[in-house]
């Protein structure tokens, strides 16, 4: 694992990066690629959903705020675990609303960074329609679009076009949050 700390600033916590966006935006692909490039731990946020949430989505029912509470707490718990261990990390998580992002920010207030993968509704639907083996049906993309509170004015969020090649997105993230634009 790369040591990201400046020798003069050994007390600086390493960043924890959350790839966020609606279903189909490519957050899992990006987060996996970024984690592999940086040799950092990766956690898929969808894996932290309680089974009741997965069953609900599988049936085509959108999650409600109250359904997301245990999931957000589990995601925040993972972030807090990395923070306590002074470990960097990369996580994929829709983080659709500012309130959800604020729950995550509380887990690592100084070193949590978001990458919002901005995507058109048509492209998100096309991608979700074309993927196999995922419980999220295309019909739920609309509910995610409706729930999304775009993070345009949030300072710890890098907004990127979700249709950029993954390697280009990784270079931009590394340049912004790590300080070196090494190629993936």
N, C-alpha and C positions, 0 to 999 in steps of 0.2 A: 504494500500500500504506500502510495507516495506521501511524503511529509509535505504538507502544503503550508506549513508555518514559516514565516520569515524568522530567521534566527534572532533578530532583535525583538521579535514579538512572540515569543514562545507561549505566551498565555492566550493567544488568539485561538478561539475554537474553530475547528474546521467546518466548512459549510455543509449543510444538509439541503439537498435540492429536491423539490417536489415538481414533477412533470404533471401539469394539470390541464383539464379541458373536458369537453363533452365526449361521449362515447364516439369512437371512430376518429378522434383527432390524432391518434398515434402516440399517446402518452406512454404506453407500455413499451412499444418499440424503441422510442427515444430513451426512456429511462434505462432500459436494459443495455442499449448501446453506449450510453453515457457512463453507466456503472462499469461496463467492461473496459471502456477506454481508460477510465481513471483508476481501474482496479479497486473500486469502492464496493461496499455491500449494497445490494439492491433488494427492495421489497415491493412486491406487486400489491397495491392497495386493495384490489378486488379480492385477494386471498384473505383479507381481514374482515370481510363481511360475515355477519352471523348467517347461518343457514336459512333462517326465516327471510332475510333480505334477498338471498339468491333465489329462493323459491318464489318470492313475490315477483321479482324481475322476470324469471323464467315464464311466469304466467302472463307477462305483459303488463303488469301493474307497476306504475312508477313508485319509487320510494318517497315517503313523506319525511318531513323534518324529524319527527319522532323515531322513524325507522333508522335514520342515519346516526342518531346519537351514539349507540354502542359501537358502530363502525368508526366514527370520527374519534371516539375515545381510544379505540385500538390503534388507529393510525397515529394519534398523538402519543400514545404509549411507546410506539416504535421510535418515533422521533426523540422522545425524552430519553429512551434507552441509549440511542446513539450519542445524545448530548452528554449524558452522565459518563459514558465511556470515552468522551472526547474523540469520537469516531466520526468521520464523514459518512454520508450515506446518500442514496438516491432512491426515491420512492415515486410510484405512480399513484395518483389519486385525483378524482374529478375535481374536488374542492370547488364546487360550482358557485357557492355563495360566499360573500365576504365574511359572514359570520362563521362559516365552516373554516375558512382560511385563518380566521382569528383564533379558533380553537387550536389549530395546529401551531400557530405562532406562539401561543402560550407555552408550548412544550419546549421550544428552543428560541426564545425571543431575540437573541443576538445573531444567530447564524443560520436561520431558516430562509431559504430563497425559493421562489416559485418561477417556473417557466410555463407560461400559458400558451398552449398550442391553439391558435385561432384558426378556425376552419369554417367554411361555408356549410349551411345546412344540407345542401345537395350533396356535397362531397362526403360529409359525415354519413349521410344515409347510404350512399353508394358503398363506402367502405364497410359499414356494419352489415349491409346486405351480402357482401362478398366474403365475409369471414365465417369460418366453420368452427364448431365446437365451443362457442361462447354462449353463455346464458342470456346475454343482453340482446333482445330482439330489436329489429329496426324500428318498430313502432314506438319504442321508448326514447328514441333520439329526440322526438318532439318535446317530451317532458324535460329532457336535459337542456334543450335550447331555451325553453320557457324559464327554467330555474336559474340559468347562468346569469350571474352578475359579473359582467366583464371587469377585470381588475385594472382598468385603464389608468387610474390615478394612484395605485398602490406602489410605493417606492421599491419594495422588495420583489417586484415581479418583472420578468423579462417577457415581453410578448413577441412571439414568433409565428410566422406563417406556417401552418401545419403541412403545407404541400411542399415545403423545402426538402431537399434530400436530407436524410438523417445525418450524414457526415457533416454537412454544412451547418445544421442546427447544433450539433455537438461542438463544432469549432466556435460558434457564436457564444454558446453557454460557457465554455471553458475560458474564452477571452473575457467575458463579462464577470464571471463569478470566481474564477481560479487565477486569472491573470496571465495565462500563457495560452496562446492559440495554437498549440501543437496539433498536428493533423491526426485524425483518427485512423 
